């Protein structure tokens, strides 16, 4: 691999600029697919590096940048997501969000700044590169579908030859600067369930003259939780959380309809098929027993994120050589969170990694999880993140690649 001492030193020199970029992005977050201010900040940060840069449409603020080496060779992809969440910030940080109701609660601001750092490290080494590195700055990861849209834009073929591997890194609570991954399933797939139960409304004092859908929905909630624990083996579990309930807008009326929404996390295609086949009958049967009718919507939001075994082991070896063996650990089990980088890994081999980013003085086991309005991350890890991404790419296109 590239000289680890030089790579770490160069990344360390970039750290003040990367922290400044991250905090600017954090203070001015944008959610969804249209991220014009974020796109502009990233473009400005990449200026002068001699990259081949293309951007998406006005309503889809993607950025694809290619670092071409001095000689032909394979291509590899590095990815960062750029969008924030519709979460009001409650951290009290001096660079807290200045946009009401939107926060970088998942650490995408660090991902973006880290990939900018990797771009600078790679651009400085292009004369030693045989091949190209595609930098994928993705909007709309949280909204779902950003990766698929960039694939349709041609991100996998942006360098000319299709990328032979793809890597991404995600921050989460944990010892700062410690990376982890595993071969095979690394993150769960996500499915969305929505059920509307239709009855006949009436006055709350005379339920016998109505067909009340609320008890049916209550029974369905209990049945769903039993279904999740009784229908699936412990070796292939699912997580089902009912997160939304609705009924009447006023307390003394029985509504015509009542509804629920749930998120479901899966680790296999088998589980998805069972859910899709059996959940409608479960809800419809319970609704019918109450004299009601159920309409069921089940859809896959993200497929399971599956790492290539070889790429995962290669990533751990590369980061261990770069930062030290104690900084690259095998993950013992997959995360039940989900990721749309799964769409990239479904088409090319690669690996998705986690890096701990809990600030000093906070117990990682007690730290607020991603998506919390109080989530905080240590941007001191950005130098290591940038160096790790650059090293992963150079393992495919560097002059000394093996």
C-alpha positions in Angstrom: 0.0 0.0 0.0 1.0 3.7 -0.1 3.5 4.8 2.5 1.4 4.9 5.7 3.5 7.4 7.4 3.3 9.9 4.6 -0.4 9.3 4.1 -1.1 9.9 7.8 1.1 13.0 7.9 -0.5 14.5 4.8 -4.0 13.8 6.2 -3.1 15.3 9.5 -2.0 18.5 7.8 -5.5 18.7 6.2 -7.3 18.2 9.5 -8.0 21.9 10.3 -9.5 22.5 6.8 -11.6 19.3 7.0 -13.0 20.3 10.5 -13.8 23.8 9.2 -15.7 22.3 6.2 -17.5 19.8 8.4 -18.7 22.5 10.8 -19.8 24.7 8.0 -21.9 21.9 6.6 -23.2 21.1 10.1 -24.3 24.7 10.6 -26.1 24.8 7.3 -27.7 21.4 6.8 -30.0 20.5 3.9 -32.3 17.5 3.7 -33.6 15.4 0.8 -32.4 15.4 -2.8 -31.9 19.1 -3.5 -28.8 20.3 -1.5 -27.6 23.4 -3.4 -25.6 25.0 -0.6 -23.9 21.7 0.3 -23.2 21.0 -3.4 -21.6 24.4 -3.7 -19.5 24.0 -0.6 -18.2 20.6 -1.9 -17.5 21.9 -5.3 -15.5 24.8 -3.9 -13.5 22.4 -1.6 -12.6 20.3 -4.7 -11.6 23.3 -6.8 -8.0 23.3 -8.0 -7.5 19.6 -7.7 -7.8 18.9 -11.4 -10.7 16.5 -11.1 -13.3 15.6 -13.7 -16.4 16.8 -12.0 -20.0 16.4 -13.0 -23.2 17.4 -11.1 -26.8 16.3 -11.1 -29.9 18.2 -12.0 -31.3 21.2 -10.1 -33.5 19.0 -7.9 -30.8 16.3 -7.4 -27.6 17.8 -6.1 -25.2 14.9 -6.8 -21.5 15.3 -7.4 -19.3 12.8 -9.2 -15.6 13.6 -9.3 -12.9 11.4 -10.9 -9.2 11.4 -9.9 -7.5 10.0 -13.0 -4.1 8.5 -12.4 -1.1 9.1 -14.7 -1.4 5.6 -16.2 -4.4 3.6 -17.3 -5.7 0.9 -15.0 -8.8 -0.2 -13.0 -11.3 2.1 -11.3 -12.5 2.1 -7.7 -15.3 4.1 -6.0 -15.4 5.9 -2.7 -18.7 7.2 -1.5 -20.0 9.9 1.0 -23.6 10.8 1.6 -24.4 14.6 2.0 -27.9 15.0 3.2 -29.1 15.8 6.7 -32.2 14.7 8.7 -35.5 16.5 9.5 -34.6 16.5 13.2 -34.4 19.7 15.3 -30.9 20.0 16.9 -30.5 19.9 20.6 -26.7 19.6 21.0 -25.9 23.1 22.1 -22.8 23.0 19.9 -21.3 26.4 18.8 -21.8 25.3 15.2 -25.3 23.9 15.7 -27.7 23.9 12.8 -29.0 27.3 11.8 -31.8 25.8 9.8 -34.9 25.1 11.9 -35.9 21.4 12.0 -32.9 20.1 10.1 -29.8 18.6 11.6 -26.8 16.5 10.6 -27.8 13.9 13.2 -26.4 10.9 11.3 -22.9 12.2 10.6 -23.1 12.8 6.9 -21.3 16.1 7.3 -18.3 14.1 8.5 -18.6 11.6 5.6 -18.6 14.5 3.1 -15.6 16.3 4.7 -13.7 13.0 5.0 -14.2 12.2 1.3 -13.0 15.7 0.3 -9.9 15.0 2.4 -9.4 11.7 0.5 -9.8 13.6 -2.8 -7.0 15.9 -1.9 -4.7 13.0 -0.8 -5.4 11.1 -4.0 -5.0 14.1 -6.2 -1.5 14.7 -4.7 -0.6 11.1 -5.6 -2.1 10.8 -9.1 1.4 10.4 -10.7 1.7 7.2 -8.7 -1.8 5.9 -9.7 -2.5 3.4 -12.4 -6.2 3.8 -12.8 -8.9 6.1 -11.5 -10.9 6.8 -8.3 -14.5 7.8 -8.6 -15.7 10.1 -5.7 -19.5 9.7 -5.2 -21.1 12.6 -3.2 -24.7 11.4 -2.7 -27.8 13.4 -1.9 -31.0 11.8 -0.6 -29.6 8.8 1.2 -32.0 9.3 4.1 -34.9 9.9 1.8 -34.1 6.7 0.0 -33.1 6.3 -3.6 -30.1 8.6 -3.8 -27.7 5.8 -4.7 -30.0 4.4 -7.3 -30.4 7.8 -9.0 -26.6 8.2 -9.1 -26.2 4.7 -10.6 -28.7 5.7 -13.3 -26.6 8.9 -13.8 -23.6 6.6 -14.5 -21.5 7.0 -11.4 -20.3 3.4 -11.6 -18.9 4.1 -15.1 -17.7 7.7 -14.6 -14.0 6.8 -15.0 -14.5 4.9 -18.3 -14.2 1.3 -17.1 -16.8 0.2 -14.6 -15.4 0.4 -11.0 -14.0 -2.9 -9.8 -14.7 -2.2 -6.1 -16.6 0.4 -3.9 -16.1 1.5 -0.4 -18.0 3.7 2.1 -17.5 4.7 5.7 -20.1 5.6 8.3 -19.6 7.2 11.7 -21.4 5.9 14.8 -20.9 5.8 18.6 -17.7 4.0 19.5 -14.1 4.5 20.3 -12.9 7.4 18.2 -11.0 6.4 15.1 -11.6 2.6 15.4 -12.9 1.1 12.2 -14.9 -2.1 11.9 -16.5 -4.3 9.3 -17.2 -7.9 8.3 -17.7 -10.0 5.2 -21.2 -10.8 4.2 -24.2 -9.0 5.6 -23.1 -5.8 7.4 -26.4 -3.9 7.6 -30.1 -4.8 7.5 -32.5 -4.2 4.8 -35.5 -1.9 5.6 -39.1 -2.4 4.8 -42.1 -0.1 5.4 -45.5 -1.4 6.4 -48.7 0.7 6.4 -52.1 -0.6 7.3 -55.4 1.3 7.1 -58.4 -0.3 8.8 -61.8 0.9 7.6 -64.8 0.6 9.8 -67.8 3.0 10.3 -67.5 6.0 12.5 -69.9 7.2 15.1 -70.3 8.8 18.5 -68.0 7.7 21.2 -70.8 7.1 23.6 -72.6 4.6 21.3 -70.0 2.2 19.9 -72.7 -0.4 19.3 -73.9 1.8 16.4 -70.5 2.0 14.8 -67.9 -0.4 13.5 -64.9 0.7 15.5 -61.6 0.3 13.6 -59.4 1.3 16.6 -59.6 -2.0 18.5 -58.7 -3.8 15.3 -55.6 -1.7 14.9 -54.7 -2.3 18.5 -55.0 -6.1 18.0 -52.9 -5.9 14.8 -50.1 -4.1 16.7 -50.0 -6.9 19.3 -50.2 -9.6 16.5 -47.3 -7.9 14.6 -45.0 -8.1 17.6 -45.8 -11.7 18.2 -45.3 -12.4 14.5 -41.9 -10.9 14.6 -40.7 -13.1 17.5 -42.5 -16.3 16.6 -42.3 -16.5 12.8 -38.5 -16.0 12.3 -35.6 -18.0 13.7 -33.1 -16.4 16.0 -30.4 -17.1 13.4 -32.2 -14.9 10.9 -34.1 -12.3 13.1 -36.2 -9.3 12.1 -36.8 -6.1 14.0 -40.4 -4.8 13.7 -41.3 -1.4 15.3 -44.7 0.1 15.1 -43.9 3.8 15.0 -47.1 5.5 13.9 -50.7 5.2 15.0 -53.7 7.3 14.1 -57.5 7.4 14.7 -60.0 10.1 15.3 -59.0 13.8 15.4 -61.3 14.3 18.4 -61.7 12.3 21.6 -65.4 11.7 21.5 -65.8 10.3 18.0 -65.2 6.8 16.7 -63.4 7.3 13.3 -64.2 5.8 10.0 -60.6 4.6 9.7 -57.6 3.9 11.9 -54.1 3.2 10.7 -50.6 2.2 11.7 -47.1 2.4 10.3 -44.1 0.3 11.1 -40.5 -0.1 10.1 -39.1 -3.6 9.7 -35.4 -4.5 9.5 -34.4 -7.8 7.8 -31.2 -9.7 7.3 -32.2 -12.0 4.4 -34.3 -12.2 1.2 -36.1 -15.1 2.8 -37.4 -12.9 5.6 -38.6 -10.3 3.1 -40.5 -12.9 1.2 -42.2 -14.2 4.3 -43.2 -10.7 5.3 -44.6 -9.8 1.9 -46.6 -13.0 1.7 -48.0 -13.2 5.2 -48.5 -9.7 6.6 -51.5 -8.8 4.5 -53.4 -12.0 5.5 -52.6 -11.3 9.2 -54.0 -7.8 9.1 -56.9 -8.6 6.9 -58.0 -11.5 9.1 -57.9 -9.4 12.3 -59.8 -6.6 10.7 -62.4 -9.0 9.4 -62.9 -10.4 12.9 -63.8 -6.9 14.0 -66.2 -6.4 11.1 -63.7 -4.1 9.3 -61.6 -4.1 6.2 -57.8 -3.7 6.0 -55.7 -2.2 3.2 -52.1 -3.2 3.5 -49.0 -1.6 1.9 -45.7 -3.3 2.2 -42.6 -2.1 0.4 -38.8 -2.6 0.5 -37.0 0.7 1.2 -33.5 -0.6 1.3 -32.1 -4.1 0.4 -29.7 -5.8 2.8 -26.2 -4.4 2.6 -23.8 -7.2 1.8 -20.0 -6.8 1.8 -17.8 -8.8 -0.5 -15.7 -11.1 1.7 -12.4 -10.4 0.0 -13.0 -6.6 -0.1 -13.9 -6.6 3.6 -10.8 -8.5 4.6 -8.7 -6.3 2.4 -10.2 -3.2 3.9 -9.4 -4.4 7.5 -5.8 -5.3 6.5 -5.3 -2.0 4.7 -6.5 0.1 7.7 -4.6 -2.1 10.2 -1.4 -1.4 8.2 -2.2 2.3 8.0 -3.4 3.0 11.6 -2.4 -0.1 13.6 -4.1 -3.4 14.1 -6.1 -2.2 17.1 -7.8 0.3 14.9 -9.3 -2.2 12.5 -11.7 -4.7 14.0 -13.9 -7.5 12.8 -17.6 -6.7 13.5 -19.2 -9.6 15.3 -22.7 -9.1 13.9 -24.5 -6.9 11.4 -26.1 -3.6 12.3 -29.9 -3.6 12.2 -29.8 -0.1 10.7 -30.0 0.1 6.9 -28.1 1.9 4.1 -28.8 2.7 0.4 -25.1 2.0 -0.3 -26.5 -1.5 -0.6 -27.6 -0.5 -4.1 -24.0 0.0 -5.1 -22.8 -3.2 -3.4 -25.5 -5.1 -5.2 -23.8 -4.2 -8.5 -20.1 -4.2 -7.7 -18.0 -5.9 -5.0 -16.9 -3.7 -2.1 -17.2 -3.1 1.6 -19.0 -0.7 4.0 -17.2 0.2 7.2 -18.0 1.8 10.5 -15.7 4.2 12.4 -16.3 5.2 16.0 -16.7 8.9 16.6 -17.6 9.4 20.2 -16.0 12.6 21.6 -13.6 12.4 24.5 -15.3 12.4 27.8 -18.4 10.6 26.7 -18.8 6.9 27.3 -19.5 5.3 23.9 -22.0 2.9 25.5 -24.0 5.9 26.8 -23.6 8.1 23.7 -26.6 9.3 21.8 -27.2 7.2 18.7 -27.3 8.5 15.2 -30.6 10.3 14.4 -30.9 11.6 17.9 -31.3 15.4 18.2 -28.5 15.2 20.8 -26.1 13.1 18.7 -22.5 14.5 18.7 -19.5 13.2 16.8 -15.7 13.9 17.1 -14.5 15.6 14.0 -11.0 14.9 15.1 -11.3 11.5 13.3 -11.5 13.2 9.9 -7.8 12.9 9.2 -7.9 9.1 9.8 -11.1 8.8 7.8 -9.6 10.6 4.8 -6.4 8.6 5.0 -8.3 5.3 5.3 -10.5 6.1 2.3 -7.4 7.1 0.2 -5.6 4.0 1.3 -8.5 1.7 0.3 -8.5 3.3 -3.2 -4.7 3.1 -3.6 -4.9 -0.5 -2.8 -6.6 -0.9 -6.2 -4.9 1.8 -8.3 -1.6 2.5 -6.5 1.7 1.7 -8.2 2.4 -0.9 -5.5 -1.0 -2.5 -5.4 -0.9 -6.3 -4.9 
